[in-house]
């Protein structure tokens, strides 16, 4: 995808402050945070260390390096060159053979939208995806590397916050040893309702066995940061949570198409889609490529290009310091040379707007 010359470059962005009060309630298995004007949010395993403010090594499962940071979100794998979409939560209960017994529970009330029963189906192994339509932004949560799915759990079923949905495990194609059994947990957004279109256009190998819940179509935010807000009572709602994420760059996309992302997540629109239609969109992104806010642009908006044009409106170079694991914006070595769109961001745009 060609990146046009930026019509406007702006400086760094302010982070919005989010404030709310909350009460911490301890359950027998999970830790509930009751949030005013928000949903009930639960830590998804019996490991109490995070919600008690314990040490990182007590709850984050490392990759065998001994460094618990490798179980966190972001550029934490392969010496900072591989992105990790979620957090890995350490096991605390095992049987005599060392197999994990930790119950995995729904972090929020929601609906089961996908269950993968096959242990060797991919990097996720057995996994479950929930979507949360009662939230102001109907985020997904994902629970991976499971050893077993709760008996009777089916796609379409509604589950309560804290309801057991699975048992922790070490399934997947990465050959995770039993000693490092953990829950891989994600919370984020789904890019498109028609992932198969992208899959076919890109001629990706094999069959898309996971439909719209293929990991390529899911983009997570940092669960640790989310739970820190919940633990400290700063979480009010998801719209404010996403808006408060620093905007690393904004793209202007010229198209009259209204993406299903905008209709699925209307709370992430800066303003309503005009009745007269749109001619383009300004899309604000995190550094790792999550579209955190979309602004519909009416016909006649300055700076729009030919249909399908993508222009860089603004960026904050400082947010990319040390972030080499996901090719969103690529910065040339030449001083003052404008950044270019990387492969990952190009794919996100194609999925969002159904571009070929």
Secondary structure, 3 states (H helix, E strand, C coil): CCEECCCCCCCCCCCCCCCCCEEEEECCCCEEEEECCCCEEECCCCCCCCCCCCCHHHCECCCCCCCHHHHCCEEEECCCCEEECCEEEECCCECCCCCECCEEECCCCEEEEEEECCCCCCCCCEEEEEECCCCCCCCEEEEEEECEECCCCCCCCEECCCCEEEECECCCCCCCCHHHCEEEEEEEEECCCCHHHHHHHCCCCCCCCCHHHCHHHEEEECHHHHHHHHHHCCCCCHHHHHHHCCCCEEEEEECCCCCHHHHHCHHHECCCCCCCCCCEEEEEECCCCCEEEEEEECCCCCCCCCCCCEEEEEECHHHHCCCCCCCCEECCCCCCCCCEECHHHHHHHHHHHCCC
